Amino acid sequence: MYRISFSGTGQCSTGQVNIDKTLEVDRDYYYRLTGHNSDEELTALIALHYPGVSVNPRHLSFRGEPL
């Protein structure tokens, strides 16, 4: 298991949205978030937790640590 944290800002129709989330994920999902398709995986994760918010994954801070 890994604890991941990501933060930054996104945009929705009503203005700017602060993104600050900490989750616990399994090893396979953590490797997907840090692999070669990490931008797509992170964008999908943000869309799940912040519906309607568009983000540039390059402008998000991401950190992961094993539990």
Steps between C-alpha positions, in 0.01 A plus 500: 500500500606856425376834626479752217439872527435744223429869506467791262224689326246414235241690302124457479216713366468694828871582530815360650486190724762407760600135482636335813447127546671211681414139419626151573550284191649161423843453348374433146296819489792698644724371221238601243504853645878517471538318167520627144123574486502683832343819361197308374464300822526811717247685284257207534551493878431873528187461284375231738544710814434844349232456230480780245843639586761515226867485597840508341675205670838670452385774740410263783725402785505122553668304779485134595641303792474135601300414811 
